[in-house]
Amino acid sequence: MPAAYASDGTIEAFQTEDASVRGVQYHPEMMFDHDATHLKVFQDFVDYVAEHKN
């Protein structure tokens, strides 16, 4: 289900009803040079995927 929208109505985030799955339209890998926080967001995602790889 949609959880956030851009001003033009584009869905920017979603989640399942129980919030066990979430997704966002976001590109932290393109923002490392502007703010180190974005690197942490990206690295946390990469780490999570690596830990949950089948």
C-alpha positions as CSV (number, residue, x, y, z in Angstrom):
1,M,0.0,0.0,0.0
2,P,1.3,3.5,-0.8
3,A,2.9,5.3,2.2
4,A,4.2,8.5,0.7
5,Y,3.6,10.6,-2.5
6,A,5.6,13.2,-4.4
7,S,3.8,16.5,-5.1
8,D,2.9,15.2,-8.6
9,G,1.2,12.1,-7.1
10,T,4.0,9.7,-7.8
11,I,4.2,7.0,-5.1
12,E,7.5,7.5,-3.3
13,A,7.2,4.9,-0.6
14,F,5.1,1.8,0.1
15,Q,4.6,-0.8,2.8
16,T,2.7,-4.0,3.4
17,E,-0.3,-3.7,5.9
18,D,1.8,-5.2,8.7
19,A,4.8,-3.0,7.7
20,S,7.0,-6.1,7.3
21,V,8.0,-5.0,3.8
22,R,8.8,-1.4,3.0
23,G,10.2,0.4,0.0
24,V,11.2,3.9,-0.9
25,Q,12.2,5.8,-4.0
26,Y,15.6,7.1,-2.9
27,H,19.1,7.1,-4.3
28,P,21.6,7.5,-1.5
29,E,24.4,6.3,-3.7
30,M,24.0,9.5,-5.7
31,M,24.3,11.7,-2.6
32,F,27.5,10.5,-0.8
33,D,29.3,13.7,-1.7
34,H,26.7,16.0,-0.1
35,D,26.0,14.3,3.2
36,A,27.7,11.3,4.9
37,T,24.3,10.2,6.3
38,H,23.4,9.0,2.8
39,L,26.4,6.7,2.8
40,K,25.2,5.1,6.0
41,V,21.7,4.5,4.6
42,F,23.2,2.9,1.5
43,Q,25.7,0.8,3.5
44,D,23.0,-0.4,6.0
45,F,20.9,-1.6,3.0
46,V,23.9,-3.4,1.4
47,D,24.7,-5.0,4.8
48,Y,21.1,-6.1,5.3
49,V,20.9,-7.7,1.8
50,A,24.3,-9.5,2.4
51,E,23.1,-10.9,5.7
52,H,19.8,-12.1,4.3
53,K,21.1,-13.6,1.1
54,N,20.0,-17.1,0.3
